[in-house]
């Protein structure tokens, strides 16, 4: 454990605080590092994270062409005079995802000018050429939550037509950069043994260069709510990304099957893509009246939704960690999860584990919880205990600082 305070620069190419895991990772880790006495700057592209008082947010403005309020807008001419902006616009216009690359260029310029302010730089999965440049002037490590190669393989496999497969390959073309850069980063943090094995294999990084630091669950935001009764046959699922990787369509198939035999209701925390595959499947199965999408909701509403649910399902085909499982357990909700990726490491023996992409197994598991209240209560208590004992951000921050110490020592 580092004895004197460290000056830490956390890099994150996008950090939406309300969608996906990156914003939550940055907010919670920076808060926990601050609580240990370290000084933390967060260097982020838009959408920017929410950070606690005492943490400095360094904004790296971009064209932000994926802004849901104005997606794929046409940049003004004066914006394109900046070479990095021009690269970003060309990348998006040709169906690519240039954000990690262009953020890296902006971040590298900032860090080179301000390198006297930092003892260590921690990159959150941008793995850009900018990160490569930064590691030449400061001790640098990176977090890789899971290998995006898995996302690409599933997305390409799920695409119904050749043109869509080619679009997926083009969008994921940033992976070539990430693989090259990851192999040159001296130390990598990842969140599970499963993720370490998969990343090591996909990116050709020796396993001894990894530190395993499980994500924490923010128990100030996710906790059991008293005074709200669980509703029989009410299922909850978090759908942070409308992609095949998240496996929501397998849960929808299971709901359709269960609905033939009993009342059932599915609450999806999130919002589907307009005319996306989830919306089309719901229409095809004729279960629109059984499925409710909450859209974006506050954390207070989130824990209330968990409090009303009889069971939470994590149907992902693959997860590098699996925050939704941990958050549900922290709220005292019985959890059914697939064995995709690292999910068994999060759930342990505190939930029901089933194979991924298996609607029949989901149906069987759901009946075992919905029809046996005492068993459901046992799972609820076991999940809550597991989070409190093993999955806190304080523990994650201490392990992260140990990784910083190693990188700083090796750099010197």
C-alpha positions as CSV (number, residue, x, y, z in Angstrom):
1,X,0.0,0.0,0.0
2,X,1.4,3.4,-1.0
3,X,2.3,5.4,2.1
4,X,2.4,9.0,0.6
5,X,-0.4,10.5,-1.6
6,X,-0.2,9.8,-5.3
7,X,-1.1,12.3,-8.0
8,X,-3.2,10.2,-10.4
9,X,-4.5,11.0,-13.9
10,X,-7.5,8.8,-14.9
11,X,-8.1,8.8,-18.6
12,X,-11.5,7.9,-20.1
13,X,-12.6,8.5,-23.7
14,X,-16.3,8.6,-22.8
15,X,-17.8,8.5,-19.3
16,X,-21.6,8.7,-19.5
17,X,-22.7,8.7,-15.9
18,X,-26.2,7.3,-16.7
19,X,-25.5,4.6,-19.3
20,X,-23.0,1.8,-19.5
21,X,-20.2,0.9,-17.1
22,X,-17.4,3.3,-17.9
23,X,-18.9,6.4,-16.3
24,X,-19.7,4.4,-13.1
25,X,-16.2,2.9,-13.0
26,X,-14.6,6.4,-13.3
27,X,-16.9,8.0,-10.7
28,X,-16.6,5.2,-8.1
29,X,-12.9,4.5,-8.5
30,X,-12.0,8.2,-8.4
31,X,-14.1,8.6,-5.2
32,X,-12.5,5.6,-3.5
33,X,-9.0,6.7,-4.5
34,X,-9.7,10.2,-3.1
35,X,-11.0,8.6,0.2
36,X,-7.6,6.9,0.5
37,X,-5.9,10.3,0.5
38,X,-4.7,10.4,-3.2
39,X,-5.2,13.3,-5.6
40,X,-7.2,12.5,-8.6
41,X,-7.7,14.2,-12.0
42,X,-10.2,12.7,-14.4
43,X,-9.4,13.4,-18.1
44,X,-12.4,12.6,-20.2
45,X,-14.1,13.1,-23.5
46,X,-17.8,13.7,-23.7
47,X,-20.2,12.6,-22.3
48,X,-18.4,13.7,-19.2
49,X,-18.6,11.8,-15.9
50,X,-20.0,13.0,-12.6
51,X,-17.2,13.4,-10.1
52,X,-17.1,14.1,-6.4
53,X,-15.9,17.4,-4.9
54,X,-12.2,17.3,-4.5
55,X,-11.7,15.5,-7.9
56,X,-10.7,17.7,-10.8
57,X,-12.4,17.0,-14.2
58,X,-10.3,17.9,-17.2
59,X,-12.6,18.0,-20.2
60,X,-11.4,17.0,-23.7
61,X,-14.0,18.5,-26.0
62,X,-14.7,16.6,-29.2
63,X,-17.2,16.8,-32.1
64,X,-19.3,14.4,-30.0
65,X,-21.0,13.0,-33.1
66,X,-22.8,10.3,-31.1
67,X,-24.6,12.8,-28.9
68,X,-28.2,11.4,-28.7
69,X,-29.5,15.0,-28.7
70,X,-27.9,15.7,-32.0
71,X,-26.5,12.5,-33.5
72,X,-24.2,12.5,-36.6
73,X,-24.5,16.3,-36.9
74,X,-22.7,18.1,-39.7
75,X,-19.7,19.9,-38.2
76,X,-19.2,23.6,-38.9
77,X,-16.3,24.4,-41.2
78,X,-14.3,26.1,-38.4
79,X,-14.5,22.9,-36.4
80,X,-12.9,20.9,-39.1
81,X,-9.8,23.2,-39.2
82,X,-8.6,21.2,-36.3
83,X,-6.9,18.0,-37.6
84,X,-8.1,15.8,-34.8
85,X,-11.7,16.9,-35.4
86,X,-11.3,16.2,-39.1
87,X,-10.0,12.7,-38.4
88,X,-13.0,12.2,-36.0
89,X,-15.5,13.4,-38.6
90,X,-14.0,11.2,-41.4
91,X,-14.0,8.2,-39.2
92,X,-17.7,8.5,-38.2
93,X,-18.7,9.4,-41.8
94,X,-17.1,6.1,-43.0
95,X,-19.0,4.1,-40.3
96,X,-16.1,3.8,-38.0
97,X,-15.7,4.5,-34.3
98,X,-12.8,6.9,-34.0
99,X,-13.4,8.2,-30.4
100,X,-10.7,6.1,-28.7
101,X,-8.1,7.2,-31.2
102,X,-9.0,10.9,-31.3
103,X,-9.4,11.1,-27.5
104,X,-6.0,9.6,-27.2
105,X,-4.4,12.4,-29.3
106,X,-6.1,15.1,-27.3
107,X,-5.2,13.5,-24.0
108,X,-1.6,13.0,-25.0
109,X,-1.3,16.7,-25.8
110,X,-2.7,17.6,-22.4
111,X,-0.5,15.1,-20.5
112,X,2.7,16.1,-22.2
113,X,2.1,19.7,-21.3
114,X,1.1,18.8,-17.7
115,X,3.2,15.8,-16.9
116,X,4.7,17.5,-13.9
117,X,1.3,17.2,-12.2
118,X,1.2,13.4,-12.2
119,X,2.9,10.4,-10.7
120,X,0.9,7.8,-12.7
121,X,-1.5,7.7,-15.6
122,X,-4.4,5.2,-15.6
123,X,-6.1,4.7,-19.0
124,X,-9.6,3.3,-18.9
125,X,-9.7,1.1,-22.0
126,X,-9.1,3.7,-24.7
127,X,-5.8,1.9,-25.5
128,X,-5.1,4.6,-28.1
129,X,-1.8,5.6,-29.7
130,X,-2.0,8.6,-27.4
131,X,-1.7,6.2,-24.4
132,X,1.4,4.7,-26.1
133,X,2.9,8.2,-26.3
134,X,2.1,9.0,-22.7
135,X,3.8,5.8,-21.4
136,X,7.1,7.2,-22.7
137,X,7.0,10.1,-20.3
138,X,5.1,8.8,-17.3
139,X,4.4,5.5,-15.5
140,X,1.2,4.3,-17.3
141,X,-1.1,1.4,-16.9
142,X,-4.5,0.5,-18.4
143,X,-7.8,-1.1,-17.4
144,X,-9.2,-3.5,-19.9
145,X,-12.7,-4.5,-18.7
146,X,-13.1,-7.2,-21.3
147,X,-11.8,-7.9,-24.8
148,X,-14.0,-6.0,-27.3
149,X,-13.0,-8.8,-29.8
150,X,-15.9,-10.8,-28.1
151,X,-18.4,-8.0,-28.9
152,X,-17.1,-7.9,-32.5
153,X,-17.5,-11.7,-33.0
154,X,-21.0,-11.8,-31.6
155,X,-22.1,-8.7,-33.5
156,X,-20.8,-10.1,-36.8
157,X,-22.3,-13.5,-36.2
158,X,-25.7,-11.9,-35.3
159,X,-25.8,-9.6,-38.4
160,X,-28.2,-11.1,-40.8
161,X,-26.7,-9.8,-44.1
162,X,-23.2,-9.4,-45.5
163,X,-23.5,-5.6,-45.7
164,X,-24.3,-5.5,-42.0
165,X,-21.4,-7.8,-41.2
166,X,-19.1,-5.5,-43.1
167,X,-20.5,-2.5,-41.2
168,X,-19.8,-4.3,-37.9
169,X,-16.2,-5.1,-38.9
170,X,-15.7,-1.5,-40.0
171,X,-17.1,-0.1,-36.7
172,X,-14.8,-2.4,-34.7
173,X,-11.7,-1.5,-36.7
174,X,-10.3,0.4,-33.7
175,X,-9.5,-3.0,-32.2
176,X,-6.4,-3.2,-34.3
177,X,-5.0,-0.1,-32.6
178,X,-6.1,-1.4,-29.2
179,X,-4.3,-4.7,-29.6
180,X,-1.1,-3.0,-30.7
181,X,-1.2,-0.5,-27.8
182,X,-2.2,-3.1,-25.1
183,X,0.8,-5.2,-25.9
184,X,3.1,-2.3,-25.2
185,X,1.4,-1.1,-21.9
186,X,3.7,-2.4,-19.1
187,X,0.8,-3.4,-16.8
188,X,-2.9,-4.1,-17.2
189,X,-5.7,-4.1,-14.7
190,X,-8.7,-6.3,-15.4
191,X,-11.7,-7.2,-13.4
192,X,-11.8,-11.0,-13.2
193,X,-9.8,-14.1,-13.9
194,X,-12.1,-14.9,-16.9
195,X,-11.4,-11.5,-18.4
196,X,-7.6,-11.9,-17.8
197,X,-7.6,-15.2,-19.6
198,X,-9.7,-13.9,-22.5
199,X,-7.7,-10.6,-22.9
200,X,-4.4,-12.5,-22.7
201,X,-5.5,-14.8,-25.5
202,X,-7.1,-12.2,-27.7
203,X,-4.5,-9.5,-27.3
204,X,-1.5,-11.7,-26.9
205,X,-0.5,-10.3,-23.5
206,X,1.3,-12.5,-21.0
207,X,-0.9,-13.2,-17.9
208,X,1.9,-12.1,-15.5
209,X,1.4,-8.5,-16.7
210,X,-2.1,-8.4,-15.2
211,X,-3.5,-7.4,-11.8
212,X,-7.0,-8.6,-11.1
213,X,-9.1,-5.9,-9.4
214,X,-12.8,-6.8,-9.2
215,X,-15.1,-3.8,-9.6
216,X,-16.9,-2.6,-6.5
217,X,-20.6,-2.1,-6.1
218,X,-21.7,1.3,-4.9
219,X,-23.7,0.3,-1.8
220,X,-24.6,3.9,-1.2
221,X,-26.7,3.8,-4.4
222,X,-27.7,0.1,-4.4
223,X,-29.3,-1.2,-1.2
224,X,-32.4,-3.0,-0.1
225,X,-35.4,-0.6,0.2
226,X,-37.7,-1.1,3.1
227,X,-41.5,-0.6,2.9
228,X,-41.9,-1.8,-0.7
229,X,-43.4,-5.2,-1.4
230,X,-42.0,-7.5,-4.1
231,X,-44.6,-8.1,-6.8
232,X,-45.2,-11.7,-7.7
233,X,-44.0,-12.7,-11.2
234,X,-42.2,-9.4,-11.8
235,X,-38.8,-9.8,-13.5
236,X,-36.2,-7.0,-13.8
237,X,-33.3,-6.8,-16.2
238,X,-30.8,-4.0,-17.0
239,X,-30.4,-3.4,-20.7
240,X,-27.5,-0.9,-20.9
241,X,-26.8,-1.8,-24.5
242,X,-29.2,-3.1,-27.1
243,X,-26.7,-5.5,-28.5
244,X,-26.6,-9.3,-29.0
245,X,-23.9,-9.5,-26.4
246,X,-26.4,-8.6,-23.6
247,X,-28.6,-11.5,-24.5
248,X,-31.9,-9.7,-23.9
249,X,-33.6,-11.5,-26.8
250,X,-33.1,-14.9,-25.0
251,X,-34.9,-13.5,-22.0
252,X,-37.7,-12.2,-24.2
253,X,-38.1,-15.8,-25.6
254,X,-38.3,-17.2,-22.1
255,X,-40.9,-14.6,-21.1
256,X,-43.0,-15.5,-24.1
257,X,-42.9,-19.2,-23.1
258,X,-43.8,-18.5,-19.4
259,X,-46.6,-16.2,-20.5
260,X,-48.4,-19.2,-21.9
261,X,-48.7,-20.7,-18.5
262,X,-49.0,-17.8,-16.0
263,X,-49.1,-14.1,-15.5
264,X,-45.6,-12.5,-16.0
265,X,-44.2,-9.1,-16.3
266,X,-40.8,-8.0,-17.5
267,X,-39.3,-4.5,-16.6
268,X,-36.3,-3.5,-18.6
269,X,-34.3,-0.7,-17.1
270,X,-33.2,1.1,-20.2
271,X,-34.4,2.1,-23.6
272,X,-34.3,0.0,-26.8
273,X,-33.1,1.2,-30.1
274,X,-35.9,2.5,-32.3
275,X,-36.8,-0.3,-34.7
276,X,-33.9,-2.3,-33.3
277,X,-33.8,-6.1,-33.0
278,X,-35.3,-6.0,-29.4
279,X,-38.3,-4.0,-30.5
280,X,-38.8,-6.3,-33.6
281,X,-38.6,-9.5,-31.5
282,X,-41.1,-8.2,-28.9
283,X,-43.5,-7.4,-31.8
284,X,-42.9,-10.8,-33.3
285,X,-43.5,-12.7,-30.1
286,X,-46.6,-10.6,-29.3
287,X,-45.5,-9.7,-25.8
288,X,-45.5,-5.9,-25.9
289,X,-48.2,-5.8,-23.2
290,X,-45.9,-7.8,-20.9
291,X,-42.7,-5.7,-21.3
292,X,-42.1,-2.2,-19.9
293,X,-39.0,-0.1,-20.7
294,X,-38.2,2.5,-18.0
295,X,-35.9,4.6,-20.1
296,X,-33.3,6.6,-18.1
297,X,-34.2,6.7,-14.4
298,X,-32.6,8.0,-11.3
299,X,-30.7,5.8,-8.9
300,X,-33.6,6.2,-6.4
301,X,-36.1,4.9,-9.0
302,X,-33.6,2.2,-9.9
303,X,-33.5,0.7,-6.3
304,X,-37.3,1.0,-6.1
305,X,-37.6,-1.0,-9.3
306,X,-35.3,-3.6,-7.7
307,X,-37.3,-3.6,-4.5
308,X,-40.5,-4.4,-6.4
309,X,-39.0,-7.2,-8.5
310,X,-39.4,-10.9,-7.6
311,X,-36.2,-11.8,-9.5
312,X,-33.4,-10.1,-11.5
313,X,-32.0,-11.7,-14.6
314,X,-28.6,-11.2,-16.2
315,X,-28.9,-12.9,-19.6
316,X,-25.6,-11.7,-21.1
317,X,-23.8,-14.0,-23.5
318,X,-20.6,-12.5,-22.2
319,X,-19.5,-10.1,-19.4
320,X,-16.0,-9.1,-18.4
321,X,-17.4,-8.4,-15.0
322,X,-21.2,-8.0,-14.7
323,X,-22.1,-5.0,-12.6
324,X,-25.9,-5.6,-13.0
325,X,-25.6,-8.9,-11.1
326,X,-23.7,-7.2,-8.3
327,X,-26.1,-4.3,-8.1
328,X,-29.1,-6.6,-8.0
329,X,-27.5,-8.6,-5.2
330,X,-26.7,-5.4,-3.3
331,X,-30.4,-4.6,-3.4
332,X,-31.3,-8.0,-2.0
333,X,-33.0,-9.3,-5.2
334,X,-32.6,-13.0,-6.1
335,X,-30.4,-13.3,-9.2
336,X,-30.5,-15.6,-12.2
337,X,-27.4,-15.2,-14.3
338,X,-25.7,-16.9,-17.2
339,X,-22.2,-18.3,-16.9
340,X,-21.1,-15.9,-19.7
341,X,-17.5,-14.6,-19.1
342,X,-16.9,-13.5,-15.5
343,X,-20.5,-13.6,-14.2
344,X,-19.9,-16.8,-12.1
345,X,-17.0,-14.9,-10.3
346,X,-19.5,-12.1,-9.4
347,X,-22.5,-14.3,-8.5
348,X,-20.6,-17.2,-6.9
349,X,-23.0,-19.5,-5.1
350,X,-25.3,-16.6,-4.2
351,X,-27.5,-17.0,-7.3
352,X,-28.7,-19.4,-10.0
353,X,-26.2,-19.9,-12.9
354,X,-27.3,-21.1,-16.3
355,X,-25.7,-21.5,-19.7
356,X,-25.8,-18.4,-21.9
357,X,-28.1,-18.3,-25.0
358,X,-30.4,-20.9,-23.5
359,X,-34.1,-19.7,-23.2
360,X,-35.2,-23.1,-21.9
361,X,-32.7,-23.0,-19.0
362,X,-34.0,-19.5,-18.3
363,X,-37.6,-20.7,-18.1
364,X,-36.7,-23.5,-15.7
365,X,-34.6,-21.2,-13.5
366,X,-37.4,-18.5,-13.4
367,X,-40.0,-21.1,-12.3
368,X,-37.7,-22.3,-9.5
369,X,-37.5,-18.8,-8.1
370,X,-41.0,-17.6,-8.7
371,X,-42.7,-20.8,-7.4
372,X,-40.5,-21.2,-4.2
373,X,-40.6,-18.0,-2.1
374,X,-38.3,-19.5,0.6
375,X,-35.7,-20.4,-1.9
376,X,-35.9,-16.9,-3.4
377,X,-35.4,-15.4,0.1
378,X,-32.4,-17.6,0.6
379,X,-30.8,-16.3,-2.6
380,X,-31.7,-12.7,-1.7
381,X,-29.8,-12.9,1.6
382,X,-26.8,-14.8,0.1
383,X,-26.4,-12.2,-2.7
384,X,-26.5,-9.3,-0.2
385,X,-23.9,-10.9,2.0
386,X,-21.6,-11.6,-1.0
387,X,-21.6,-7.9,-2.0
388,X,-20.9,-6.6,1.5
389,X,-18.1,-9.1,2.1
390,X,-16.3,-9.2,-1.3
391,X,-17.4,-6.4,-3.7
392,X,-16.7,-2.9,-2.4
393,X,-15.0,0.1,-4.1
394,X,-12.7,0.6,-1.0
395,X,-11.2,-2.9,-1.6
396,X,-10.9,-2.1,-5.4
397,X,-9.1,1.2,-4.8
398,X,-6.6,-0.4,-2.4
399,X,-5.8,-3.1,-5.0
400,X,-5.6,-0.5,-7.8
401,X,-3.0,1.6,-5.7
402,X,-0.9,-1.6,-5.3
403,X,-0.9,-1.8,-9.2
404,X,0.2,1.8,-9.4
405,X,3.1,1.2,-7.0
406,X,4.3,-1.7,-9.2
407,X,4.2,0.4,-12.3
408,X,5.9,3.4,-10.7
409,X,8.6,1.1,-9.3
410,X,9.2,-0.6,-12.6
411,X,9.3,2.7,-14.4
412,X,12.0,4.1,-12.1
